[in-house]
Amino acid sequence: MPLNIFGFEALWSPVFIISTLVVIAIYFFITIKKRHLFEGNQPLSKKEASAFVIGMVLLYIVKGSPADLLGHILFSVHMAQMALLLMLVPPLLIAGIPVWIWKPIVENKFVQPSFRFFTKPLLALIVFSGLFSIYHIPLIFDVIKQNEFYHSLFTLILFLSSMFLWWPIMNKLQGEHQVHGLSKIGYIIGSAILITPACALIIFADQPMYATYTNGDAWLKAMELCVPASTLSGLTLSGPELFTNMPPVDDQQLGGVIMKIIQEIIYGVLLAMVFFQWYKSEQENAEEITNNALLERQAYAANK
């Protein structure tokens, strides 16, 4: 059965399209036309602009395009959505927003205390991994997927926790929590390890765990999150099996595999970037590092 039976609004989310374009327009207006209002402003770089626009377009693809509708039919597509939303969009947005815009935001007296607390590297790592695991507990997952308020709230909280997770390794703002050098590698590997149990539970389950992808009534309730009720009431639907021939357990296992593969690719690219940045820094500052080491050795010998 074709997806176009759900209508243009469900497929393309026109309000989301407009909102995305407005946010991008505001971004360029502030960073180009009004940057003089910010202390320490610098011309917007191509890298920053590209990262922000790609991040926003990817956000629309994940949450506003037909992929969002398909994610309510196939669990595997939903997992691909979550992987991109939590592991690729946040670092792109952090890198895309200039430091001189981040500074007044995170140093605001109402924002700073909680922001500094939740961006502590170890805490950010634990909170994100914990929320990610809790989200995939079948009972909690089904409740969230069938209630618009719970779904919006938990998705927002999970997205914010992913922003906090990426902040220590992506931000360049002096005075903020940062993970430097090879410590970044340990931080990234730690994140990958902590979310592995949730993925493994999904991959190795031998039966479907989520009612919103197997039970007709629960599935229709979940579909209300992206399809207008008036459209659904005019359709005779029994369940997601009308749109796919894939058995639910295979779809579920594929979802876990896709999540893990996307995560490994993103983290692998980031690890390579971190390593080469560290190597380049070591080469450029080799003489200084050697001199510091000699001074430390001399000081140690003198104190013996």
C-alpha positions in Angstrom: 0.0 0.0 0.0 1.5 3.4 -0.9 2.3 6.0 1.7 0.6 8.8 -0.2 -2.7 7.6 1.2 -1.8 9.6 4.3 -1.8 12.9 2.4 0.7 15.6 1.8 0.7 17.0 5.3 1.7 13.7 6.9 4.3 13.0 4.2 6.1 16.4 4.1 5.1 18.3 7.3 4.8 21.8 5.6 4.9 23.5 9.0 8.2 21.9 9.7 9.5 22.9 6.3 8.6 26.6 7.0 10.0 26.4 10.5 13.3 25.0 9.2 13.6 27.7 6.6 12.8 30.4 9.1 15.4 29.2 11.5 18.1 29.1 8.8 17.1 32.6 7.6 17.3 33.9 11.2 20.7 32.2 11.6 22.2 34.0 8.5 20.5 37.3 9.5 22.1 37.2 13.0 25.5 35.9 11.9 25.9 38.3 8.9 23.7 41.3 9.3 23.6 41.6 13.1 26.9 40.1 14.2 28.1 43.6 15.3 25.7 43.3 18.2 27.8 40.5 19.7 31.1 41.1 21.6 34.1 39.4 19.9 32.2 38.6 16.7 34.0 37.2 13.7 32.9 36.8 10.1 30.9 33.6 9.6 33.0 30.9 8.1 32.0 28.6 5.3 32.5 25.6 7.6 30.2 27.0 10.3 27.5 27.9 7.7 27.7 24.5 6.1 27.6 22.6 9.4 24.5 24.5 10.6 22.6 24.2 7.3 23.4 20.5 6.9 22.3 20.0 10.6 19.0 21.8 10.0 18.3 20.0 6.7 19.1 16.7 8.4 16.8 17.5 11.3 14.0 18.1 8.8 14.7 14.9 6.9 14.6 13.0 10.2 11.6 14.6 11.8 9.6 16.2 8.9 10.1 14.3 5.7 8.4 11.0 4.6 11.2 9.3 6.7 9.3 10.3 9.8 6.1 8.7 8.6 8.0 5.6 7.5 9.6 5.5 11.0 6.1 4.9 12.4 5.7 1.9 10.2 9.2 0.3 10.3 11.2 0.1 13.5 14.4 -0.1 11.5 13.7 3.3 9.9 12.9 4.7 13.4 16.2 3.6 14.7 18.0 5.2 11.7 16.1 8.4 12.6 17.2 8.3 16.2 20.8 7.5 15.3 21.0 10.6 13.0 19.0 12.8 15.4 21.2 12.0 18.4 24.6 11.3 17.0 25.0 13.6 13.9 22.6 16.6 14.2 23.9 17.8 17.6 27.7 18.0 16.7 26.7 19.8 13.4 24.7 22.4 15.2 27.3 22.9 17.9 30.0 23.4 15.3 27.7 25.5 13.1 26.9 28.1 15.7 29.8 30.6 16.1 31.5 30.8 19.5 30.5 34.5 19.9 26.8 33.5 19.7 27.2 30.5 22.1 29.0 32.7 24.7 26.1 35.0 25.7 23.7 32.0 25.6 25.6 29.7 27.9 26.8 32.5 30.2 23.3 33.8 30.8 22.7 33.8 34.5 19.6 31.7 34.2 21.2 29.2 31.8 24.7 28.9 33.1 24.3 26.9 36.4 22.3 24.1 34.9 24.2 24.1 31.6 27.6 23.9 33.4 26.2 21.0 35.5 24.8 18.9 32.7 27.8 19.4 30.4 30.2 17.9 32.9 31.7 15.1 30.7 31.1 12.1 33.0 27.6 13.2 33.9 26.7 14.0 30.3 27.9 10.5 29.3 25.9 8.8 32.0 22.7 10.8 31.6 22.6 10.4 27.8 23.3 6.6 27.9 20.8 6.2 30.7 18.0 8.0 28.9 18.8 6.2 25.6 18.5 2.8 27.4 15.3 3.8 29.3 13.7 4.9 26.0 14.1 1.5 24.5 12.5 -0.4 27.4 9.4 -1.9 25.6 6.8 -0.7 28.2 8.2 2.9 28.2 8.8 3.0 24.5 5.1 2.0 23.8 3.8 4.6 26.2 5.9 7.3 24.7 5.0 6.4 21.1 1.3 6.5 21.8 1.1 9.8 23.5 1.9 13.1 21.7 2.9 15.0 24.9 5.2 12.2 26.2 6.7 11.7 22.8 7.5 15.4 22.3 8.8 15.8 25.8 11.0 12.7 25.9 12.4 13.4 22.4 13.3 16.9 23.4 14.9 15.8 26.7 16.8 13.0 24.8 18.0 15.5 22.1 19.1 18.0 24.8 21.0 15.3 26.6 22.8 14.5 23.3 23.7 18.1 22.9 25.2 18.0 26.4 27.0 14.8 25.5 28.6 16.4 22.4 29.4 19.8 24.0 32.6 18.8 25.8 34.2 17.5 22.7 32.8 19.9 20.1 32.7 23.4 21.8 35.6 25.8 21.6 34.4 28.3 24.2 37.0 29.2 26.8 35.9 28.4 30.3 33.5 25.6 29.3 33.8 21.9 30.0 36.1 20.4 27.3 37.7 17.1 26.7 41.2 17.5 25.2 43.6 15.4 23.1 43.5 11.7 23.5 41.0 12.0 26.3 38.4 12.6 23.6 39.1 9.1 22.2 38.3 7.6 25.6 35.2 9.7 25.9 33.9 8.6 22.5 34.7 5.0 23.1 33.0 5.2 26.5 29.8 6.5 24.9 29.8 3.7 22.3 30.2 1.1 25.0 27.4 2.5 27.2 24.8 2.4 24.5 25.8 -1.0 23.3 23.6 -3.0 25.7 20.4 -1.4 24.5 21.3 -2.1 20.9 22.3 -5.7 21.8 19.0 -6.3 23.5 17.2 -5.3 20.3 19.5 -7.2 17.9 19.4 -10.5 19.8 15.7 -10.5 20.8 14.0 -13.5 19.3 10.5 -12.0 19.3 9.0 -8.6 18.7 9.2 -6.4 21.8 7.2 -3.2 20.8 3.4 -3.2 20.5 3.4 0.0 18.5 4.9 -2.1 15.6 3.0 -5.3 16.0 -0.4 -4.5 17.6 -2.9 -2.9 15.3 -4.6 -0.7 17.9 -1.4 0.5 19.4 0.1 1.1 16.0 -2.9 3.3 14.9 -2.6 5.2 18.1 1.1 5.9 17.4 0.3 6.9 13.9 -1.8 9.8 15.2 1.5 11.5 16.1 2.3 12.1 12.4 -1.0 11.7 10.6 -4.0 14.0 11.1 -6.9 12.2 12.9 -9.3 13.2 10.1 -7.1 11.4 7.6 -6.8 8.3 9.7 -10.5 8.1 10.4 -11.1 7.8 6.6 -8.8 4.9 6.2 -9.3 1.2 6.9 -6.0 0.0 8.3 -5.1 -3.0 10.4 -1.4 -2.6 11.0 2.1 -1.9 9.6 2.0 -5.2 7.7 0.0 -3.5 5.0 3.1 -1.5 4.0 5.9 -4.0 4.4 6.6 -7.8 3.9 9.3 -7.8 6.5 8.5 -9.9 9.6 8.4 -7.7 12.8 11.2 -9.5 14.5 13.5 -9.1 11.4 12.6 -5.4 11.3 13.4 -5.0 15.0 16.8 -6.8 14.7 17.6 -4.7 11.6 16.8 -1.6 13.5 19.3 -2.5 16.2 22.0 -3.2 13.6 21.3 0.0 11.7 21.6 2.0 14.9 24.9 0.4 15.8 26.3 0.7 12.3 25.5 4.4 12.0 26.9 5.0 15.5 30.1 3.2 14.6 30.5 5.2 11.4 30.0 8.6 13.0 32.2 7.7 16.0 34.8 6.2 13.7 35.1 9.3 11.6 35.2 11.5 14.8 37.9 9.2 16.3 40.0 9.6 13.1 39.6 13.4 13.2 40.6 13.5 16.9 43.6 11.3 16.4 44.9 13.3 13.4 44.4 16.6 15.2 46.3 15.2 18.2 49.1 13.9 15.9 49.3 17.2 14.0 49.5 19.1 17.3 52.3 16.8 18.5 54.3 17.3 15.4 53.9 21.1 15.4 54.8 21.4 19.0 57.4 18.6 19.2 60.2 20.9 20.2 58.2 22.6 23.0 57.0 19.2 24.3 60.6 17.8 24.3 61.9 20.9 26.2 59.1 20.6 28.8 59.9 16.9 29.3 63.7 17.7 29.7 62.9 20.4 32.3 60.6 18.1 34.2 63.3 15.4 34.2 65.9 17.9 35.4 63.6 19.1 38.2 63.0 15.5 39.2 66.7 14.7 39.2 67.5 17.8 41.3 65.0 16.8 43.9 66.2 13.3 44.4 
